[in-house]
Amino acid sequence: MQFGENTVIDGLSFDVARGETFGFLGSNGSGKTTTIRALLGIYRPTSGTLEINGRVFSDDYGARLGYLPEERGLYKKESVLDVMTYFGRLKGLSRADSQRFSRDYLDRVDLADKADVRVDKLSGGQQQKIQLGVTIMNNPELLILDEPTKGFDPVNRRLLMDIIEDRKKAGATVVMVTHQMEEVERLCDRIILLKDGRSEAYGTIDEVQNQFGGRTVRLKFSGTLPPSPNFRVVLADTNYAELALDDSADEAQVLRELVHSGMLVRSFVAAKRSLDDIFIQVYGENSTAEAAAI
Amino acid sequence: MARHNLGTVVQFEFTRTIKKRRFWIATLAIPALLAIVFGLVFASSSSTKSLSEAQKNDKLSFSYTDASALLDPAIARAMGGQVETDPGTAVERVREGRLNAYFSFPASLTEGQVKVYGTDHGIFKNGTYEAVARQLVVLSAREKVGSAELAAAVQGTFSTQAETFKDGQVSGGLETVVPPLLFLVLFYVVIILLANQMLASTLEEKENRVTEMILTTLNPTTLVVGKVVSLFLVGTVQAVVFAAPMVLGYVFFRDQLAMPNFDISHLQIQFWPMLVGALLFIGGFILFTGVLVAIGAVMPTAKDASTVFAPVMIMMFIPFYIVTMVVSDPGNVIVQIFTFFPFTAPITAMLRNGFGSLNAASAAVVIAELFAFGALALRLAVHLFRYGSIEYSRKLSLRTAFARRR
């Protein structure tokens, strides 16, 4: 995929299985939003193909798609109910069904009294709820969420997570572009890490963690951490540390080493390397958690 | 689905426009203004009529001298006049206010002047003196001629009826020109009223960041066509609202509002000029709408779009600079260029169609051209909307837009 002389996606290939939740990860400018837009026919790829159910996307599929773009927006001067009904109708619902869904949804998100209020009279958080409602109002079989929690307050974030889980249970396929590793670990079956338009890692979370090797130890202790060739300290806080174990180090050996150093070990939990660590390794310490499309 | 969505788009766009209070304030402002003007005219007309009646009953008193011996003393007496017995002091008496008016008729009306002296009753009422003096001469002369027919012949106060022929058929006058020119009026009204809305119609998706959700739900052609159709419907509503007070005024209060006594039953509606006018109107509407929508798709904001929008609108008015030439010399090279240049074609061709100088071949070419360019403009608008509206905060590079083939 090229914009003028710039190649923004190069040699990227991946697939998303029906019914799975797929995480699309990458730093700013890595090509995530561009890939999604190309998948949805908003951009045309310079070469290669992107298909949904074996077909290049066309607006006919819009009735089965729920898309929450990175750039959020709604018709501002119309009432909430009018806007939701309009999108419902565009997605193939009847007027009555659109209105019924809208009222039920507004009730669920505590905005029932705002049905006749103009969208621009709502707070930012309330507008986000409406946008989310529009995204899922046709019970889509494919949900594409580009930075879904961007700008969401904790309440809306929880709502979004609940909705994604609901859709997962209903058998929908979910593709989410995100920087929130805890969301990825909680929701995603498989992920892809994109860097400069290329795939850096691709597979289940376990596979990606294995690909980047390393195990970590979450340690609660009293005393002083001794230096050791068997681990390096990833995170150090008062009486808490995260250690990245050397490939050849054995967890029991590290525990023994710590105990013998004279420190008091209160908790020792060995785990695979966190996605946060992997993300930082791939994109560097300066990668930001802010989303930015190309 | 596309057809279903076209109806949905039209309904949404139309309904949300006419539901806005701002729309009705703007739309009703003109008829309200007209109603106020009509009210003032009505009131003024009533008082003028009363005044006229009062003046008619008021007999003007004057004295006169008649060196021409043309005047009939009986008529003069009936109009309030009496022969001046002391012409030497008459003007002085008028000056001092002791005599209302004094008219001095010369020996020869063709060589001399009728001198009219009167006391001042205001700039409008003062005209009565001359009117009475003149009327006195006319009535006296008519009395002397002794024949109303001859008098009418001399005065030229008789009516004529002309009939001309073209290709063996009776050709019309103004009665045939007016109906097809109504499309010209309609074209101006619709474009001028809706131009800003056309421009803003695609900007809205961009400014509200709705583009991506729309493009993944709806074919952009359906959206653009739906917007154009709804704009047309909105324009129709506005035209009806604007025309309503004029139509009501004409039908029920024509005399009171001093409206021209134009008998619309004399209008001759001819099939071909009306058909050509309608097609020119539709073709021109599609062309201008397509161009304005395309401009909206390229520009990031309404403010940026307005700079490009102005030249397009000016082209609508340029043909009026040569309107005399269009009517009197339609074969002129400039008129021909204006007839076939797409942006000046609707106006020029509609004018020529109204005045009967647009032959069938030229009409067919212009109509075909307008529809072709209109379709091209709409297609361009759709393409630019697809790729331009995603450029949320910057102007779309045309080079980039066309490089992204779809």
Interface residues (C-beta under 8 A of the other chain):
Chain A: F3 G4 R37 L40 G41 I42 Y43 R44 F57 D59 D60 G62 A63 L65 Y67 P69 E71 R72 G73 L74 Y75 K76 K77 E78 D82 Y86 F87 R89 L90 K91 G92 V134
Chain B: M1 A2 H4 N5 T8 V9 F12 R16 K20 E204 N208 R209 V210 T211 E212 M213 I214 L215 T216 T217 L218 N219 R386 I390 Y392 T400 A403 R404 R405 R406
